[in-house]
């Protein structure tokens, strides 16, 4: 009895139905894992320190900031132009292109772009090709057998050639959304990286502005001390003349000399402090300190009026808050990637080509071959690895959500801190101005009394020391207000689009 092998042939309609079913499955499949919802957090309706803008003795103390109006736009470009300082604007322009921290952040952003493109490639088929030529053999063959040199061999020979060329295509349909969740995570990571670039740029801009204003106030302090040294030199000369005339004691001369040398020492100390600030500006602008010099100037910067928007708008303006929120979305998508590992992987593959033992028959129809078919792969047991990865992804999301909420709270705290600081500094500057006026008047009266011979020089020295200390305290408050205004702008996310009119600036 002869057994015949029967091949089962599916009609074309059956193949079409199968293909349509597979396609429908892929189109209707949903991505596993939770859909992202931004973590909720209570930011309040307004800032507490906004209520501090109350008049004091008939004067408005909080002119450094005002409540933003609905018509005010958000997120400007060049917020530092509000200070109306062309030198600062020039340094900022150099910072944008030469700062190495910004360059590093931008390079990391390009890395995130490449990672997203690599992840998206998982949505598409993979095409490949191969070609090979082999000669193989085994044993010694039988008597009379041998290779004829043309790829053929005698019946007893075990030596032969094999030539093949083929192409293949493989595609893993994203049935369970593993690739889509990966793309979602990479997209969120890219957006977080873009926010990191903005946060780094804002941080560098803020640092540059603060350093620049402290250097400019130090220039004013150097001029003050230089003028004071000249005045003390004249006082020493006058005291020596009075001593030689017998109307002053030797002690007055020594006190005057001590006062002069102490002031010279203070002036010298400002030299290295200013040099260090200048070096810091050089590094921020991507230059070697040895090749950078910032000349002194008598130009005084003004504190601009800063419109403060609602706390809810802070979430849209702060790049560090945006980066933390996007990383929370990325962590949420990673949960879906981990969950997709529990489901089987479907792979569709096809291969076709030619294979022959002789060159002459290589590309002929009898030498062709092909294969086509799906494959399912499912991990049955992995010792708890997939469950551990899922728990890790969920814990990572919880950690990132907490980090996001902490970033928001920190942003709100910084705004509140700088609001109250700027307000109190305004109050201090008013009272310090009164103290400065009184110290100058007292010094003028004391010098007149000394020249008239009514008091000794020691009384003059005490008043001069007080006046100088008051002058330096007033300059320090000016620096603190400028720095606090820059810090508030940075805390608000970098400013606004519509510039404040010059008439609104604090003189």
C-alpha positions as CSV (number, residue, x, y, z in Angstrom):
1,X,0.0,0.0,0.0
2,X,1.4,3.4,-1.0
3,X,0.7,6.3,1.3
4,X,0.2,9.6,-0.4
5,X,0.9,12.9,1.4
6,X,-1.9,15.4,1.0
7,X,-1.1,19.1,1.2
8,X,-3.8,21.3,2.6
9,X,-4.3,24.4,0.4
10,X,-6.2,27.4,1.7
11,X,-8.2,29.3,-0.9
12,X,-7.3,32.9,-1.4
13,X,-10.4,34.1,0.3
14,X,-9.4,32.3,3.5
15,X,-6.0,34.1,3.4
16,X,-7.7,37.5,2.9
17,X,-10.0,36.9,5.8
18,X,-7.1,35.9,8.0
19,X,-5.2,39.1,7.0
20,X,-8.2,41.3,7.6
21,X,-8.6,39.7,11.1
22,X,-5.0,40.3,12.0
23,X,-5.1,43.9,10.8
24,X,-8.4,44.6,12.7
25,X,-6.8,43.2,15.8
26,X,-3.8,45.5,15.5
27,X,-5.9,48.5,14.8
28,X,-8.3,48.0,17.7
29,X,-5.7,47.0,20.2
30,X,-5.2,49.4,23.0
31,X,-2.0,50.3,24.8
32,X,-1.9,48.7,28.2
33,X,-1.0,50.8,31.2
34,X,-2.6,53.9,32.9
35,X,-3.3,57.0,30.8
36,X,-1.4,60.0,32.2
37,X,-3.1,62.5,34.4
38,X,-1.1,65.4,35.8
39,X,-0.7,65.0,39.6
40,X,-3.1,67.3,41.4
41,X,-1.7,69.9,43.8
42,X,-3.1,72.9,45.5
43,X,-1.2,76.1,44.6
44,X,-3.6,78.6,46.2
45,X,-5.5,81.5,44.7
46,X,-2.9,84.2,45.3
47,X,0.4,84.9,46.9
48,X,0.3,85.7,50.6
49,X,3.1,88.3,50.3
50,X,1.0,90.2,47.6
51,X,-0.9,91.7,50.6
52,X,2.2,93.4,51.9
53,X,2.0,96.2,49.3
54,X,0.6,98.7,51.8
55,X,1.6,102.4,52.1
56,X,4.0,103.3,54.9
57,X,4.1,106.8,56.1
58,X,2.3,107.9,52.9
59,X,4.9,106.2,50.6
60,X,4.5,103.1,48.6
61,X,7.2,100.6,49.7
62,X,6.6,97.8,47.2
63,X,7.2,99.6,43.9
64,X,9.5,96.7,42.8
65,X,6.5,94.6,41.8
66,X,2.8,95.0,41.1
67,X,-0.1,92.6,40.5
68,X,-0.3,91.4,36.9
69,X,-3.3,92.4,34.9
70,X,-5.2,90.0,32.7
71,X,-3.8,91.8,29.6
72,X,-0.2,91.0,30.6
73,X,1.5,88.4,28.5
74,X,3.7,85.7,29.9
75,X,7.2,84.4,29.1
76,X,9.1,87.1,27.2
77,X,12.3,87.0,25.5
78,X,14.9,89.4,26.8
79,X,13.7,90.2,30.3
80,X,17.0,91.9,31.2
81,X,16.4,94.8,28.9
82,X,14.0,96.1,31.5
83,X,17.1,97.2,33.4
84,X,18.1,99.4,30.5
85,X,21.8,98.5,30.6
86,X,23.4,98.0,27.2
87,X,26.5,96.4,28.7
88,X,24.4,93.8,30.5
89,X,22.5,93.2,27.2
90,X,25.7,92.6,25.4
91,X,26.9,90.1,28.0
92,X,23.6,88.3,27.8
93,X,24.0,88.0,24.0
94,X,27.4,86.4,24.5
95,X,26.0,84.1,27.1
96,X,23.4,82.7,24.8
97,X,26.0,81.4,22.3
98,X,29.1,80.8,24.4
99,X,28.0,79.5,27.8
100,X,29.2,75.9,28.2
101,X,26.4,74.9,30.6
102,X,23.8,75.9,28.0
103,X,25.8,74.0,25.3
104,X,25.8,70.9,27.5
105,X,22.1,71.1,28.0
106,X,21.5,71.6,24.3
107,X,23.6,68.5,23.5
108,X,21.6,66.5,26.0
109,X,18.4,67.7,24.2
110,X,19.8,66.4,20.9
111,X,20.5,63.1,22.6
112,X,16.8,62.9,23.7
113,X,15.8,63.7,20.1
114,X,17.9,60.8,18.8
115,X,16.4,58.5,21.5
116,X,12.9,59.4,20.4
117,X,13.7,58.6,16.8
118,X,15.2,55.3,17.8
119,X,12.1,54.4,19.8
120,X,9.8,55.3,17.0
121,X,11.6,52.9,14.7
122,X,10.0,50.1,16.6
123,X,6.7,50.9,14.9
124,X,8.0,50.0,11.4
125,X,9.1,46.7,9.8
126,X,12.8,45.7,9.6
127,X,14.1,44.9,6.1
128,X,17.3,42.9,5.6
129,X,19.3,40.9,3.0
130,X,22.0,38.3,3.1
131,X,24.3,36.6,0.6
132,X,26.7,33.6,1.2
133,X,28.9,31.2,-0.6
134,X,30.2,28.1,1.2
135,X,32.2,25.0,0.3
136,X,31.9,22.1,2.6
137,X,32.7,18.5,2.7
138,X,33.0,15.4,5.0
139,X,34.6,12.0,4.8
140,X,37.0,10.8,2.1
141,X,34.5,9.7,-0.5
142,X,34.3,6.3,-2.2
143,X,36.5,4.8,-4.9
144,X,36.1,6.5,-8.1
145,X,34.4,9.5,-6.6
146,X,35.8,13.0,-6.8
147,X,35.1,16.6,-7.4
148,X,35.0,17.7,-11.0
149,X,35.8,21.4,-10.2
150,X,32.5,22.7,-11.5
151,X,30.5,22.4,-8.3
152,X,29.4,18.9,-9.1
153,X,30.8,15.8,-7.5
154,X,30.7,12.0,-8.0
155,X,28.2,9.9,-6.2
156,X,30.8,8.9,-3.6
157,X,32.0,12.4,-2.8
158,X,30.9,14.5,0.2
159,X,32.3,17.8,-1.0
160,X,30.1,20.5,-2.4
161,X,29.4,24.2,-2.9
162,X,26.4,26.2,-1.8
163,X,25.4,29.7,-3.1
164,X,22.5,31.7,-1.7
165,X,21.1,35.2,-1.7
166,X,17.9,36.2,0.2
167,X,15.9,39.0,1.5
168,X,13.8,39.1,4.6
169,X,11.3,41.4,6.3
170,X,10.2,41.2,9.9
171,X,7.5,43.2,11.8
172,X,6.3,43.0,15.3
173,X,2.9,44.7,15.4
174,X,2.4,46.8,18.5
175,X,-0.6,44.9,19.6
176,X,-0.3,45.7,23.3
177,X,1.1,49.2,23.0
178,X,4.6,48.5,24.3
179,X,6.2,50.5,21.5
180,X,3.6,53.3,21.7
181,X,4.1,53.6,25.5
182,X,7.9,53.7,24.8
183,X,7.4,56.5,22.3
184,X,5.2,58.3,24.7
185,X,7.9,58.0,27.4
186,X,10.6,59.2,25.0
187,X,8.4,62.1,23.8
188,X,7.9,63.2,27.4
189,X,11.6,62.8,28.0
190,X,12.3,65.0,25.0
191,X,10.0,67.7,26.3
192,X,11.6,67.5,29.7
193,X,15.0,67.9,28.1
194,X,13.8,71.0,26.3
195,X,12.5,72.4,29.6
196,X,16.0,71.6,31.1
197,X,17.6,73.7,28.4
198,X,15.2,76.6,29.2
199,X,15.9,76.1,33.0
200,X,19.7,76.1,32.4
201,X,19.5,79.2,30.2
202,X,17.4,81.0,32.8
203,X,19.7,80.0,35.6
204,X,22.7,81.2,33.7
205,X,21.0,84.5,32.8
206,X,20.0,85.1,36.4
207,X,23.5,84.3,37.7
208,X,25.0,86.6,35.2
209,X,22.7,89.5,36.0
210,X,23.2,89.1,39.8
211,X,27.0,89.0,39.4
212,X,26.9,92.0,37.1
213,X,24.8,94.1,39.4
214,X,27.0,93.3,42.4
215,X,30.1,94.2,40.4
216,X,28.5,97.6,39.4
217,X,27.5,98.4,43.0
218,X,31.1,97.5,44.0
219,X,32.3,100.0,41.4
220,X,30.2,102.6,43.2
221,X,31.6,101.5,46.5
222,X,35.2,101.9,45.2
223,X,34.4,105.4,44.1
224,X,33.0,106.2,47.5
225,X,36.1,104.8,49.3
226,X,38.4,106.6,46.8
227,X,36.7,109.9,47.5
228,X,36.8,109.2,51.3
229,X,40.5,108.4,51.1
230,X,41.1,111.8,49.4
231,X,39.1,113.5,52.1
232,X,40.9,111.7,54.9
233,X,44.3,112.7,53.3
234,X,43.2,116.3,53.4
235,X,42.1,115.9,57.0
236,X,45.5,114.4,57.9
237,X,47.3,117.2,56.3
238,X,45.2,119.8,58.1
239,X,45.7,118.0,61.4
240,X,49.4,117.9,60.9
241,X,49.4,121.7,60.2
242,X,47.4,122.3,63.3
243,X,49.8,120.2,65.3
244,X,52.8,122.1,64.0
245,X,51.0,125.3,64.8
246,X,50.5,124.1,68.4
247,X,46.7,124.0,68.3
248,X,46.3,120.2,68.0
249,X,47.8,117.3,69.9
250,X,50.0,114.5,68.5
251,X,47.1,112.1,69.3
252,X,44.9,113.8,66.8
253,X,47.5,113.3,64.1
254,X,47.8,109.6,64.9
255,X,44.0,109.1,65.0
256,X,43.7,110.8,61.6
257,X,46.5,108.6,60.1
258,X,44.8,105.5,61.5
259,X,41.5,106.5,60.0
260,X,43.2,107.0,56.6
261,X,45.1,103.7,56.5
262,X,42.0,101.7,57.6
263,X,40.1,103.2,54.7
264,X,42.9,102.5,52.3
265,X,42.8,98.9,53.4
266,X,39.1,98.6,52.8
267,X,39.6,100.1,49.3
268,X,42.3,97.5,48.6
269,X,40.0,94.7,49.7
270,X,37.5,95.7,47.1
271,X,40.0,95.1,44.4
272,X,40.2,91.3,44.8
273,X,36.4,91.1,45.4
274,X,35.7,92.9,42.1
275,X,38.3,90.8,40.3
276,X,36.6,87.6,41.4
277,X,33.2,88.9,40.2
278,X,34.8,89.8,36.8
279,X,36.3,86.3,36.5
280,X,32.9,84.8,37.2
281,X,31.3,86.8,34.4
282,X,34.1,85.7,32.1
283,X,33.4,82.1,32.7
284,X,29.7,82.6,32.4
285,X,30.2,84.1,28.9
286,X,32.6,81.3,27.9
287,X,35.8,83.3,28.0
288,X,39.1,82.8,29.8
289,X,39.4,85.2,32.8
290,X,42.7,86.4,31.5
291,X,41.2,87.7,28.3
292,X,38.1,89.4,29.7
293,X,37.9,92.9,31.2
294,X,34.9,94.8,32.3
295,X,35.6,98.5,32.7
296,X,34.1,100.5,35.5
297,X,31.2,102.8,34.9
298,X,29.2,105.4,36.8
299,X,25.9,104.2,35.2
300,X,23.4,103.2,37.9
301,X,20.8,100.5,37.2
302,X,17.2,100.9,38.2
303,X,14.9,98.3,39.7
304,X,12.0,97.7,37.3
305,X,8.4,97.1,38.3
306,X,7.6,93.4,38.1
307,X,4.1,92.2,37.4
308,X,3.3,89.1,39.4
309,X,0.7,86.7,38.0
310,X,-1.4,84.0,39.7
311,X,0.2,81.0,41.3
312,X,-1.5,78.7,38.8
313,X,0.2,80.4,35.9
314,X,3.5,79.7,37.6
315,X,3.2,76.1,36.5
316,X,3.2,77.2,32.9
317,X,6.1,79.7,33.2
318,X,8.7,77.8,35.3
319,X,10.8,75.5,33.1
320,X,11.9,73.4,36.1
321,X,8.3,72.8,36.9
322,X,7.6,71.9,33.3
323,X,10.5,69.5,33.3
324,X,9.4,67.8,36.5
325,X,5.8,67.4,35.1
326,X,7.1,65.9,31.8
327,X,9.3,63.4,33.7
328,X,6.2,62.4,35.6
329,X,4.4,61.7,32.3
330,X,7.5,59.7,31.2
331,X,7.4,57.6,34.4
332,X,3.7,56.9,33.9
333,X,4.3,55.6,30.3
334,X,7.1,53.3,31.6
335,X,4.4,51.5,33.6
336,X,2.6,50.6,30.3
337,X,5.9,49.3,28.9
338,X,6.4,47.1,31.9
339,X,2.8,45.8,31.8
340,X,3.1,44.9,28.1
341,X,5.8,42.3,29.0
342,X,3.1,40.1,30.4
343,X,1.4,39.6,27.0
344,X,2.7,37.5,24.0
345,X,4.8,39.1,21.3
346,X,3.5,38.7,17.7
347,X,6.1,38.7,15.0
348,X,5.3,38.6,11.2
349,X,8.2,37.6,9.1
350,X,8.8,36.7,5.5
351,X,11.9,35.5,3.6
352,X,12.6,34.8,-0.1
353,X,15.7,34.1,-2.2
354,X,17.7,31.7,-4.3
355,X,19.9,28.8,-3.2
356,X,21.9,26.5,-5.4
357,X,25.0,24.4,-5.5
358,X,26.0,25.6,-9.0
359,X,26.5,29.1,-10.4
360,X,24.6,28.3,-13.5
361,X,21.5,27.3,-11.6
362,X,21.7,30.1,-9.0
363,X,19.0,32.5,-10.3
364,X,16.7,29.9,-11.8
365,X,13.2,29.2,-10.7
366,X,14.0,25.7,-9.3
367,X,16.6,27.3,-7.0
368,X,14.2,29.8,-5.4
369,X,12.8,29.5,-1.9
370,X,10.5,31.5,0.4
371,X,8.9,31.4,3.8
372,X,6.1,33.3,5.4
373,X,4.4,33.1,8.7
374,X,3.6,34.6,12.1
375,X,5.2,33.7,15.4
376,X,3.9,34.1,19.0
377,X,6.3,34.2,21.9
378,X,5.2,34.3,25.5
379,X,7.3,34.0,28.6
380,X,5.8,31.4,31.0
381,X,8.1,31.7,34.0
382,X,10.8,34.3,34.7
383,X,11.2,34.0,38.5
384,X,9.2,37.2,39.2
385,X,11.3,39.5,36.9
386,X,8.4,41.0,35.1
387,X,6.4,41.7,38.3
388,X,9.5,43.3,39.8
389,X,9.9,45.5,36.8
390,X,6.3,46.5,37.0
391,X,6.6,47.4,40.7
392,X,9.8,49.3,39.9
393,X,7.9,51.3,37.2
394,X,5.1,52.1,39.6
395,X,7.4,53.2,42.3
396,X,9.3,55.3,39.8
397,X,6.1,57.1,38.9
398,X,5.2,57.7,42.6
399,X,8.7,59.1,43.2
400,X,8.5,61.4,40.2
401,X,5.0,62.6,41.1
402,X,6.3,63.5,44.6
403,X,9.3,65.2,43.0
404,X,6.9,67.2,40.8
405,X,4.8,68.3,43.7
406,X,8.0,69.3,45.6
407,X,9.2,71.3,42.7
408,X,5.9,73.2,42.6
409,X,6.0,73.9,46.3
410,X,9.6,75.1,46.0
411,X,8.7,77.4,43.2
412,X,5.8,78.9,45.2
413,X,8.1,79.3,48.2
414,X,10.8,81.1,46.1
415,X,8.2,83.5,44.8
416,X,6.9,84.3,48.2
417,X,10.4,84.7,49.6
418,X,11.5,87.1,46.9
419,X,8.2,89.1,47.2
420,X,8.7,89.7,50.9
421,X,12.4,90.3,50.4
422,X,11.8,92.9,47.7
423,X,9.1,94.5,49.8
424,X,11.2,94.7,53.0
425,X,14.2,95.9,51.1
426,X,12.1,98.8,49.8
427,X,11.2,99.7,53.3
428,X,14.8,99.4,54.4
429,X,16.0,101.6,51.6
430,X,13.5,104.4,52.6
431,X,14.7,104.3,56.2
432,X,18.3,104.0,55.2
433,X,17.9,107.1,53.0
434,X,16.7,109.0,56.0
435,X,19.7,107.7,58.0
436,X,22.0,108.7,55.2
437,X,20.7,112.2,55.0
438,X,21.0,112.6,58.8
439,X,24.6,111.2,58.7
440,X,25.6,113.7,56.0
441,X,24.1,116.6,57.9
442,X,25.8,115.5,61.1
443,X,29.2,115.2,59.4
444,X,28.9,118.6,57.8
445,X,28.0,120.2,61.2
446,X,30.8,118.4,63.0
447,X,33.4,119.4,60.5
448,X,32.3,123.0,60.9
449,X,32.6,122.8,64.7
450,X,36.0,121.3,64.4
451,X,37.3,124.0,62.0
452,X,35.9,126.5,64.5
453,X,37.9,124.9,67.3
454,X,34.8,123.9,69.3
455,X,35.5,120.1,69.4
456,X,38.5,117.8,69.1
457,X,39.3,115.7,66.1
458,X,38.3,112.4,67.8
459,X,34.7,113.6,67.7
460,X,35.1,114.2,64.0
461,X,36.5,110.8,63.4
462,X,33.5,109.1,65.1
463,X,31.0,111.0,62.9
464,X,33.0,110.4,59.7
465,X,33.2,106.6,60.5
466,X,29.4,106.6,61.0
467,X,28.8,108.5,57.8
468,X,31.0,106.2,55.8
469,X,29.3,103.1,57.2
470,X,25.9,104.5,56.4
471,X,27.0,105.3,52.8
472,X,28.2,101.7,52.3
473,X,25.0,100.3,53.8
474,X,22.9,102.3,51.4
475,X,25.0,100.9,48.4
476,X,24.6,97.4,49.8
477,X,20.8,97.8,49.9
478,X,20.8,98.9,46.3
479,X,22.7,95.8,45.3
480,X,20.4,93.6,47.4
481,X,17.3,95.1,45.7
482,X,18.7,94.6,42.2
483,X,19.7,91.0,43.0
484,X,16.3,90.4,44.6
485,X,14.5,91.7,41.5
486,X,16.5,89.4,39.3
487,X,15.8,86.5,41.6
488,X,12.0,87.2,41.5
489,X,12.0,87.4,37.7
490,X,13.8,84.0,37.6
491,X,11.4,82.6,40.2
492,X,8.4,83.7,38.1
493,X,9.8,81.8,35.1
494,X,11.8,84.4,33.3
495,X,9.5,87.4,33.0
496,X,6.8,88.4,30.6
497,X,6.3,89.4,27.0
498,X,5.2,93.0,27.2
499,X,8.0,95.2,28.7
500,X,7.3,97.5,31.5
501,X,7.3,101.2,30.5
502,X,10.3,103.2,31.6
503,X,8.1,105.5,33.6
504,X,7.2,102.6,35.8
505,X,10.8,101.9,36.8
506,X,12.0,102.7,40.3
507,X,14.6,105.5,40.2
